[in-house]
Amino acid sequence: MTIDQHKFTSIGGINRREFIAAGGALASAAFLAACDSRGPKAADKLLRYAERQNLVVERALFRHTAMDAVQAGAHDAGNKLPSYFISRTVPLWDDAVRGKWALEMSGLVGNPMRLTLEDLQRLPRVSNRVNHYCVEGWTAVETWIGCPFKELASLVRVSPEAHYVDFQSFDDDYHESWDLESAMHNQTVIAYGLDGKMLEPAHGAPARVYSPVKLGYKNTKYLTKIVFMPKMNGGYWSDMGYEWYGGV
């Protein structure tokens, strides 16, 4: 799937495809993974080394105070935003089978809790019109509505020992872990709305994480759990060789 050319935007004069290409050899692991291969076993150590170096470079480049801004004149993708999931069909939360949906927050926190969708909607809300960056090279503009992640982190009283966070899903147990700094970015939200409407199943209902500081595959849909951790624990695509950091 592609987004129409007029919906593409750029970062500092280069688009996302050029940005990835600029990584050169350090991005080799991600490109091999895109072909669902990590190459010969003899290359595993080299690929793991490249991934570690890539992480160092990306974290150095990523300014955690920088805000994503939509390019002037950019059009919203609207219903042309592609829908991705790993289940055989669109994941649907069934209250009759699973019980009432709630978001569980646990791990290295002083106040673990479960929040229903109604609970989330009662918390401070933001509406962020930002760019969505796909690893395939295209960029789309959408408006995400939800609770800032920082608000939730404050509610559960995250421990100083927590440096990573895992976003877990009911989409066939999909998950991706992030560095805590990225999760705490001002534009990271737990979204339950998209373009002025409640989030629909195709794009991750009842709730999902969304931030323009991460590539699309890092933004877990169909969210059920947020776990604060001392160490990273990979993720669905990360475990298959895609770049773990996935920053923009």
Residue frames as qw, qx, qy, qz and C-alpha x, y, z in Angstrom:
[[0.000, 0.888, 0.460, 0.000, 0.00, 0.00, 0.00],
 [0.422, 0.110, -0.004, 0.900, 1.13, 3.55, -0.66],
 [0.005, 0.773, 0.379, -0.509, 0.02, 7.05, 0.19],
 [0.488, 0.811, 0.231, 0.226, -0.49, 9.55, -2.63],
 [0.619, 0.227, -0.101, 0.745, 2.63, 11.54, -3.41],
 [0.050, -0.674, -0.017, -0.737, 1.10, 14.87, -2.30],
 [0.713, -0.662, -0.098, -0.206, 0.78, 13.45, 1.21],
 [0.811, 0.005, -0.248, 0.530, 4.52, 12.93, 1.58],
 [0.191, -0.974, 0.096, -0.080, 6.38, 15.29, 3.89],
 [0.700, 0.425, -0.384, 0.427, 10.07, 15.68, 4.70],
 [0.665, -0.692, -0.093, 0.266, 12.45, 15.96, 7.64],
 [0.351, -0.729, 0.286, 0.514, 14.98, 18.73, 7.31],
 [0.340, 0.672, -0.417, -0.509, 14.88, 18.57, 3.52],
 [0.228, 0.234, -0.921, -0.214, 15.19, 14.78, 3.17],
 [0.786, -0.216, -0.181, -0.550, 12.35, 12.28, 3.25],
 [0.764, -0.441, 0.423, -0.209, 12.25, 9.23, 5.51],
 [0.955, 0.253, 0.072, 0.134, 13.58, 6.88, 2.80],
 [0.473, 0.706, -0.296, 0.437, 16.61, 9.14, 2.32],
 [0.400, -0.716, 0.411, -0.398, 17.04, 9.43, 6.09],
 [0.933, -0.197, 0.296, -0.058, 17.19, 5.63, 6.42],
 [0.835, 0.469, -0.044, 0.286, 19.57, 5.35, 3.48],
 [0.118, 0.846, -0.342, 0.392, 21.84, 7.94, 5.09],
 [0.734, -0.563, 0.344, -0.164, 22.42, 5.47, 7.92],
 [0.402, 0.608, -0.677, -0.100, 24.52, 3.39, 5.55],
 [0.512, 0.155, -0.839, 0.099, 26.10, 0.28, 6.97],
 [0.126, -0.095, 0.702, -0.694, 24.70, 0.88, 10.45],
 [0.665, 0.139, 0.187, -0.709, 21.20, 0.23, 9.13],
 [0.349, 0.275, -0.837, -0.321, 22.17, -3.06, 7.49],
 [0.086, 0.106, 0.941, -0.311, 20.36, -5.16, 10.07],
 [0.440, 0.442, 0.389, -0.678, 17.09, -3.39, 9.39],
 [0.507, 0.476, -0.413, -0.588, 17.38, -3.86, 5.63],
 [0.207, 0.162, -0.962, -0.077, 18.16, -7.56, 5.96],
 [0.213, 0.241, 0.808, -0.493, 15.18, -7.93, 8.26],
 [0.492, 0.426, 0.029, -0.759, 12.90, -6.26, 5.74],
 [0.561, 0.307, -0.664, -0.386, 13.56, -9.28, 3.53],
 [0.888, -0.325, 0.082, -0.316, 12.68, -11.54, 6.48],
 [0.906, 0.154, -0.238, 0.315, 16.28, -12.68, 6.70],
 [0.405, -0.880, 0.217, 0.124, 19.20, -12.01, 8.97],
 [0.413, 0.732, -0.539, -0.053, 21.67, -13.36, 6.47],
 [0.744, 0.159, -0.627, 0.167, 24.21, -16.15, 7.04],
 [0.732, -0.637, -0.230, 0.078, 24.68, -17.27, 10.64],
 [0.697, -0.018, -0.091, 0.711, 28.28, -16.20, 10.36],
 [0.129, 0.485, 0.094, 0.860, 27.06, -12.59, 10.07],
 [0.479, -0.710, -0.510, -0.084, 24.96, -12.63, 13.26],
 [0.554, -0.498, -0.215, 0.632, 27.66, -11.08, 15.45],
 [0.255, 0.068, 0.240, 0.934, 28.28, -8.34, 12.90],
 [0.221, -0.571, -0.523, -0.593, 24.57, -7.60, 12.62],
 [0.541, -0.696, -0.440, 0.170, 24.16, -7.44, 16.39],
 [0.480, -0.308, -0.038, 0.821, 27.15, -5.09, 16.57],
 [0.084, 0.291, 0.393, 0.868, 25.65, -2.90, 13.82],
 [0.369, -0.691, -0.547, -0.294, 22.35, -2.76, 15.71],
 [0.553, -0.612, -0.305, 0.476, 24.08, -1.66, 18.91],
 [0.355, -0.135, 0.148, 0.913, 26.01, 1.04, 17.06],
 [0.071, -0.486, -0.531, -0.691, 22.86, 2.17, 15.28],
 [0.451, -0.733, -0.508, 0.045, 21.14, 2.55, 18.65],
 [0.491, -0.463, -0.111, 0.730, 23.98, 4.73, 19.94],
 [0.197, 0.097, 0.355, 0.909, 23.87, 6.94, 16.83],
 [0.209, -0.591, -0.587, -0.512, 20.08, 7.34, 16.81],
 [0.477, -0.725, -0.436, 0.237, 19.85, 8.17, 20.51],
 [0.422, -0.333, 0.026, 0.843, 22.58, 10.77, 20.02],
 [0.067, 0.209, 0.463, 0.859, 20.74, 12.32, 17.07],
 [0.292, -0.633, -0.652, -0.299, 17.27, 12.24, 18.59],
 [0.010, 0.233, -0.341, 0.911, 16.52, 15.42, 20.55],
 [0.181, -0.414, -0.881, 0.142, 13.90, 14.45, 23.11],
 [0.050, 0.568, 0.361, -0.738, 12.66, 18.03, 23.32],
 [0.077, 0.150, -0.525, -0.834, 12.16, 18.45, 19.55],
 [0.538, 0.385, 0.542, -0.519, 8.55, 18.59, 18.40],
 [0.360, 0.239, 0.762, 0.482, 7.28, 17.08, 15.16],
 [0.258, 0.553, 0.121, -0.783, 5.65, 19.67, 12.87],
 [0.625, 0.490, 0.598, 0.108, 3.50, 19.08, 9.82],
 [0.332, -0.045, 0.379, 0.863, 4.81, 20.72, 6.67],
 [0.302, 0.466, 0.150, -0.818, 2.77, 23.70, 5.47],
 [0.554, 0.363, -0.371, -0.651, 0.20, 22.65, 2.88],
 [0.065, 0.126, -0.990, -0.028, 0.36, 18.94, 3.75],
 [0.661, -0.174, -0.313, -0.659, -2.92, 17.06, 3.29],
 [0.584, -0.276, 0.651, -0.398, -4.36, 14.67, 5.86],
 [0.084, 0.150, -0.945, -0.280, -4.28, 11.04, 4.80],
 [0.676, -0.033, 0.075, -0.733, -7.76, 10.40, 6.23],
 [0.907, -0.015, 0.332, -0.258, -9.15, 7.00, 5.34],
 [0.753, 0.564, -0.337, 0.045, -6.17, 6.34, 3.07],
 [0.220, -0.649, 0.685, -0.246, -3.97, 5.63, 6.09],
 [0.624, 0.142, -0.754, -0.145, -3.04, 1.95, 5.69],
 [0.758, -0.460, 0.225, -0.404, -4.23, -0.54, 8.28],
 [0.498, 0.392, -0.765, 0.117, -1.72, -3.10, 9.54],
 [0.710, -0.428, 0.401, -0.389, -2.16, -5.99, 11.97],
 [0.096, 0.415, -0.900, -0.095, -0.69, -9.47, 12.35],
 [0.553, 0.149, 0.733, -0.367, -3.83, -11.43, 13.18],
 [0.296, 0.211, 0.817, 0.448, -5.56, -13.19, 10.29],
 [0.002, -0.745, -0.531, -0.405, -8.45, -10.71, 10.47],
 [0.031, -0.632, 0.148, -0.760, -8.92, -7.24, 11.96],
 [0.317, -0.124, -0.790, 0.510, -8.56, -7.66, 15.75],
 [0.404, -0.563, -0.242, -0.679, -11.81, -6.91, 17.61],
 [0.016, -0.147, 0.759, -0.634, -12.18, -6.68, 21.38],
 [0.537, -0.363, -0.621, -0.440, -15.23, -8.75, 22.37],
 [0.319, -0.443, 0.455, -0.704, -16.57, -7.79, 25.82],
 [0.894, -0.150, -0.018, -0.421, -18.70, -10.95, 25.92],
 [0.918, 0.155, -0.312, 0.190, -15.61, -13.14, 25.55],
 [0.556, 0.291, -0.383, 0.678, -12.82, -11.09, 27.15],
 [0.347, -0.679, -0.459, 0.457, -14.73, -8.91, 29.60],
 [0.114, 0.984, 0.121, -0.058, -14.65, -5.12, 29.61],
 [0.680, 0.461, -0.139, 0.553, -11.52, -3.71, 28.00],
 [0.404, -0.908, 0.053, 0.097, -9.03, -2.05, 30.32],
 [0.530, 0.672, -0.386, 0.344, -5.46, -0.86, 30.03],
 [0.832, -0.514, -0.099, 0.184, -3.18, -2.47, 32.61],
 [0.289, 0.804, -0.370, 0.365, -0.08, -0.56, 33.76],
 [0.882, -0.467, 0.046, 0.045, 2.47, -2.47, 35.81],
 [0.751, 0.367, -0.238, 0.495, 6.14, -3.28, 36.33],
 [0.488, -0.105, -0.346, 0.794, 8.47, -0.82, 38.04],
 [0.187, -0.569, -0.196, -0.776, 5.74, 1.49, 39.32],
 [0.004, -0.070, 0.690, -0.721, 4.55, 2.54, 42.75],
 [0.490, 0.275, 0.432, -0.706, 0.87, 2.54, 41.84],
 [0.050, 0.043, 0.880, 0.471, -0.08, -0.18, 39.32],
 [0.438, 0.366, 0.395, -0.720, -3.57, 0.28, 37.89],
 [0.277, 0.323, 0.816, 0.391, -6.14, -0.67, 35.29],
 [0.201, 0.394, 0.073, -0.894, -7.97, 2.03, 33.34],
 [0.504, 0.526, 0.685, 0.010, -11.13, 1.53, 31.33],
 [0.334, 0.430, 0.403, 0.735, -11.72, 3.51, 28.15],
 [0.223, -0.875, -0.335, -0.268, -14.00, 5.82, 30.13],
 [0.621, -0.664, -0.015, 0.416, -11.21, 6.33, 32.68],
 [0.559, 0.015, 0.316, 0.767, -8.80, 7.29, 29.90],
 [0.127, 0.645, 0.439, 0.613, -11.27, 9.77, 28.46],
 [0.393, -0.883, -0.257, -0.016, -11.61, 11.52, 31.82],
 [0.652, -0.411, 0.084, 0.631, -7.86, 12.19, 31.97],
 [0.044, 0.739, -0.190, -0.645, -6.18, 15.25, 30.37],
 [0.738, 0.443, 0.488, 0.147, -6.60, 15.07, 26.60],
 [0.093, -0.585, 0.374, 0.713, -4.56, 16.34, 23.66],
 [0.750, 0.584, 0.305, -0.059, -5.16, 16.44, 19.92],
 [0.358, -0.582, 0.492, 0.539, -1.91, 16.12, 17.97],
 [0.743, 0.659, 0.061, -0.106, -1.81, 16.68, 14.20],
 [0.358, -0.666, 0.600, 0.262, 1.51, 15.07, 13.36],
 [0.530, 0.496, -0.606, -0.324, 3.37, 13.00, 10.80],
 [0.912, -0.152, 0.366, -0.108, 3.26, 9.21, 10.65],
 [0.196, 0.690, -0.657, -0.232, 6.56, 7.77, 9.41],
 [0.979, 0.053, 0.130, -0.150, 6.59, 4.30, 7.88],
 [0.572, -0.461, 0.583, 0.347, 9.72, 2.17, 7.55],
 [0.663, 0.418, 0.550, 0.288, 8.71, 1.65, 3.89],
 [0.389, 0.043, 0.225, 0.892, 9.53, 5.30, 3.21],
 [0.087, -0.615, -0.446, -0.644, 6.18, 7.06, 3.06],
 [0.102, -0.142, -0.513, 0.840, 4.85, 9.68, 5.46],
 [0.192, -0.600, -0.637, -0.443, 1.23, 10.57, 6.22],
 [0.073, -0.235, 0.328, -0.912, -0.49, 13.24, 8.30],
 [0.478, -0.495, -0.698, -0.200, -3.14, 12.36, 10.90],
 [0.257, -0.552, 0.287, -0.740, -4.65, 13.84, 14.07],
 [0.561, -0.145, -0.795, 0.177, -4.40, 11.58, 17.12],
 [0.430, -0.606, 0.070, -0.665, -6.55, 12.22, 20.20],
 [0.812, -0.235, -0.521, 0.117, -5.75, 10.77, 23.58],
 [0.575, -0.816, 0.034, 0.046, -4.04, 11.05, 26.94],
 [0.284, 0.780, -0.533, 0.164, -0.39, 12.13, 27.03],
 [0.829, -0.002, -0.527, 0.189, 1.78, 9.20, 28.08],
 [0.243, 0.330, -0.499, 0.763, 3.47, 11.44, 30.64],
 [0.552, -0.378, 0.119, -0.734, 0.15, 11.79, 32.47],
 [0.937, -0.142, -0.265, -0.180, -0.15, 8.01, 32.81],
 [0.663, 0.229, -0.506, 0.503, 3.46, 7.68, 33.93],
 [0.087, -0.404, 0.388, -0.824, 2.78, 10.25, 36.64],
 [0.759, -0.309, -0.060, -0.569, -0.36, 8.42, 37.77],
 [0.958, -0.095, -0.271, 0.024, 1.43, 5.11, 38.26],
 [0.386, -0.849, 0.361, -0.001, 4.53, 6.73, 39.80],
 [0.865, 0.408, -0.253, 0.146, 7.25, 5.22, 37.62],
 [0.770, -0.545, 0.104, 0.313, 10.34, 4.05, 39.50],
 [0.048, 0.867, -0.419, -0.266, 13.73, 5.68, 38.78],
 [0.478, -0.293, 0.802, 0.206, 14.91, 2.14, 37.97],
 [0.657, 0.530, 0.535, -0.019, 12.63, 1.97, 34.94],
 [0.140, -0.519, 0.430, 0.726, 14.46, 2.78, 31.70],
 [0.133, 0.008, -0.787, -0.602, 12.26, 0.98, 29.17],
 [0.563, 0.195, 0.430, -0.678, 8.58, 0.39, 28.58],
 [0.099, 0.050, 0.928, 0.356, 6.83, -2.46, 26.77],
 [0.534, 0.203, 0.038, -0.820, 3.57, -1.82, 24.90],
 [0.179, 0.010, 0.982, 0.061, 1.58, -5.07, 24.64],
 [0.464, 0.152, -0.285, -0.825, -1.37, -5.88, 22.43],
 [0.691, 0.115, 0.647, -0.301, -4.25, -8.31, 21.91],
 [0.667, 0.618, -0.268, -0.318, -3.31, -8.45, 18.22],
 [0.945, 0.151, -0.267, 0.113, -1.94, -12.00, 18.48],
 [0.733, -0.573, -0.035, 0.365, 0.30, -10.89, 21.40],
 [0.504, 0.637, -0.001, 0.583, 2.07, -8.21, 19.35],
 [0.459, -0.839, -0.096, 0.276, 4.36, -5.99, 21.44],
 [0.573, 0.561, -0.137, 0.581, 7.23, -3.52, 21.07],
 [0.564, -0.642, -0.238, 0.461, 9.47, -2.08, 23.77],
 [0.270, 0.863, 0.011, 0.426, 10.72, 1.53, 23.79],
 [0.421, 0.060, -0.411, 0.806, 13.29, 3.55, 25.64],
 [0.175, -0.689, -0.601, 0.365, 11.54, 5.52, 28.37],
 [0.132, -0.415, 0.077, 0.897, 12.82, 8.88, 27.05],
 [0.104, -0.097, -0.649, -0.748, 10.91, 8.39, 23.79],
 [0.251, -0.543, -0.799, -0.064, 7.78, 7.30, 25.61],
 [0.256, -0.660, -0.405, 0.578, 7.95, 10.44, 27.76],
 [0.203, 0.099, 0.341, 0.913, 8.17, 12.73, 24.72],
 [0.247, 0.294, 0.315, -0.868, 5.53, 15.48, 24.78],
 [0.561, 0.253, -0.330, -0.716, 3.86, 14.14, 21.63],
 [0.253, 0.015, -0.967, -0.031, 3.57, 10.51, 22.76],
 [0.566, -0.134, 0.192, -0.791, -0.07, 9.69, 23.51],
 [0.216, 0.165, 0.960, -0.064, -2.23, 6.73, 24.36],
 [0.289, 0.101, -0.309, -0.900, -4.71, 7.42, 21.58],
 [0.318, 0.343, 0.857, -0.218, -8.40, 6.50, 21.54],
 [0.432, 0.783, 0.307, -0.326, -9.40, 8.91, 18.78],
 [0.463, -0.069, 0.528, 0.709, -8.32, 9.60, 15.20],
 [0.036, 0.201, 0.452, 0.868, -9.31, 12.58, 13.04],
 [0.366, -0.161, 0.101, -0.911, -12.09, 13.72, 15.34],
 [0.838, -0.152, -0.282, -0.443, -13.71, 10.29, 15.79],
 [0.746, -0.451, 0.473, -0.126, -13.26, 7.41, 18.17],
 [0.021, -0.487, 0.829, 0.273, -10.53, 5.04, 17.05],
 [0.876, 0.180, -0.098, -0.436, -11.85, 2.26, 14.82],
 [0.910, -0.215, 0.349, 0.066, -10.70, -1.40, 14.82],
 [0.785, 0.553, 0.014, 0.278, -8.72, -0.98, 11.60],
 [0.326, 0.707, -0.306, 0.549, -6.36, 1.45, 13.35],
 [0.373, 0.226, -0.714, 0.547, -6.06, -0.06, 16.79],
 [0.539, -0.478, 0.036, -0.693, -9.26, 0.36, 18.85],
 [0.216, -0.896, -0.388, 0.020, -9.97, 0.63, 21.70],
 [0.177, -0.952, 0.208, 0.137, -6.58, 2.34, 22.27],
 [0.862, 0.286, -0.031, 0.416, -3.03, 2.38, 20.98],
 [0.431, -0.640, 0.092, 0.630, 0.24, 4.18, 21.55],
 [0.578, 0.692, 0.241, 0.358, 1.14, 6.82, 19.01],
 [0.323, -0.795, 0.128, 0.497, 4.14, 9.11, 18.70],
 [0.615, 0.784, -0.086, -0.001, 5.79, 10.77, 15.69],
 [0.147, -0.784, 0.604, 0.006, 9.19, 10.07, 17.27],
 [0.515, -0.188, 0.835, 0.055, 8.94, 6.38, 16.36],
 [0.240, 0.137, -0.745, -0.608, 8.46, 4.52, 13.08],
 [0.682, -0.141, -0.206, -0.688, 5.01, 3.06, 12.53],
 [0.764, -0.054, -0.642, -0.042, 5.80, -0.53, 13.55],
 [0.292, 0.077, -0.663, 0.685, 6.88, 0.66, 17.01],
 [0.368, -0.129, 0.180, -0.903, 3.46, 2.23, 17.67],
 [0.010, -0.122, -0.989, 0.086, 1.61, -0.75, 19.14],
 [0.493, -0.213, -0.286, -0.793, -2.10, -0.96, 18.31],
 [0.778, -0.311, -0.471, -0.276, -4.86, -2.82, 20.21],
 [0.157, 0.474, -0.630, 0.595, -3.15, -1.93, 23.46],
 [0.748, -0.483, -0.419, -0.180, -3.82, -3.93, 26.64],
 [0.752, -0.559, -0.112, 0.331, -0.70, -3.54, 28.80],
 [0.277, 0.837, -0.299, 0.366, 2.06, -1.03, 29.50],
 [0.880, -0.395, -0.124, 0.234, 4.93, -2.55, 31.47],
 [0.039, 0.926, -0.343, 0.155, 7.78, -0.44, 32.87],
 [0.975, -0.039, -0.066, 0.206, 11.09, -2.33, 32.91],
 [0.439, -0.752, 0.314, 0.378, 14.79, -1.97, 33.79],
 [0.285, -0.307, 0.718, 0.556, 15.87, -3.50, 30.44],
 [0.541, 0.327, -0.328, -0.702, 14.51, -3.71, 26.90],
 [0.594, -0.020, 0.796, -0.116, 12.78, -6.91, 25.86],
 [0.190, 0.012, 0.782, 0.593, 12.57, -6.62, 22.10],
 [0.502, 0.391, 0.186, -0.748, 9.34, -6.75, 20.17],
 [0.818, 0.364, 0.424, -0.136, 7.44, -8.51, 17.39],
 [0.662, 0.736, -0.068, 0.123, 9.35, -6.98, 14.48],
 [0.101, -0.840, 0.519, -0.122, 12.46, -6.18, 16.51],
 [0.703, -0.309, 0.638, -0.046, 12.90, -9.86, 17.32],
 [0.826, 0.415, 0.362, 0.124, 12.85, -10.62, 13.58],
 [0.650, 0.030, 0.214, 0.728, 15.69, -8.19, 12.92],
 [0.111, 0.847, 0.248, 0.458, 13.99, -4.86, 12.38],
 [0.264, 0.401, -0.380, 0.791, 15.77, -2.01, 14.09],
 [0.375, -0.485, -0.717, 0.331, 14.82, -2.00, 17.79],
 [0.137, -0.343, -0.241, 0.897, 15.10, 1.75, 18.40],
 [0.204, 0.588, 0.709, 0.331, 13.00, 2.71, 15.37],
 [0.128, -0.683, -0.255, 0.672, 13.39, 6.45, 15.99],
 [0.438, 0.747, 0.365, 0.341, 12.64, 9.30, 13.62]]
